[in-house]
Amino acid sequence: MSITQQRLLSVYTHLKTNLLIAVVLFLLSGSLQARELLFILAGQSNMVGQGTASKLPPAYRRVPGNVQYYYNGYLTPLNRFRHFGPELGFAHEISKHFPHDTIKLIKFAVGGTSLFAWDPQWNPSKASTTRNASAGPLFKKLLKTVKIQFKDDTKLAGILWMQGEADAKYPTAARQYAGNLNRFVTALRHELHTPNALFIMGSVNPPARLFPATAIVQQAQKSAVTRIRNTRLVRTDDLDKRNDHLHYNTEGQLELGKRFARAYLKTQLAQARN
């Protein structure tokens, strides 16, 4: 097969897959009454976000009418702040596919925090090993923030997690990342009474020179896809970053959000097929 034929086959396969996703999602949304889809967004600085709002393309400066955004417990306009994280790209992508549903985004993120800081059984001594003791028990704070919006009929559509750079800075924390992540996900699902809630995380890729245990954390994240049920991993190594080579810039954050959304949509497609 020639290179041209291979390219044509690749384009055809891509279009066919996208068409199938569109048809399935149309049938899903059209066959059900309007729903409330709730997404949790949590993690550290790349979830907080350093995308620059003033550099946004015009299409992203408006807020989709069916999206509600809660930041640190407060309802606020999606485009209110000078900087943003993956919520913008995610909201626009999801709202296109579910225009008749109410989409709630609940974001609670704290920069520079390791999984020791997010541990359900928070231990200040452990947190201090990654300089996070002052952050307090973040798991407890996350639950308090999320539960404000929970009702009996609330559907937790997914958990979006962008975290791990802090653990990659400390080999001791990195070696415990796999177990800590499993405990975090299990406890969060248990507390929210959603044992099979979709968990989507972004792969970390900080500068290895400054984050010597990056490979250990990356491997733990890859293995989590098979070790923790209903977990997806989003690729990030090709996303645009700021000059610090650590934080995603405006374009990188928009694309990160869209990749989170695509992971959710692909999961919906797979479930519809089964």
Buried (B, 14 or more C-beta within 10 A) or exposed (E): EEEEEEEEEEEEEEEEEEEEBEEBBEEBBEEEEEBBBBBBBBBBBBBBBBBBBEEBEEEBEEBBEBBBBBBEBEEBEBBEBEBBBBBBBBBBBBBEBBEEBBBBBBBBBBBBBBBBBBBBEBEBEBBEBBBBBEBBBBBEBBBEBBEEBBEEEBBBBBBBBBBBBBBBBBEEBBBBBBEBBBBBBBBBBEBBEBEEBBBBBBBBBBEEEEBEBBEBBBEBBEBBBEBBEBBBBBEBEEBEBBEEEBBBBBBBBBBBBBBBBBBBBEBBBEEBEE
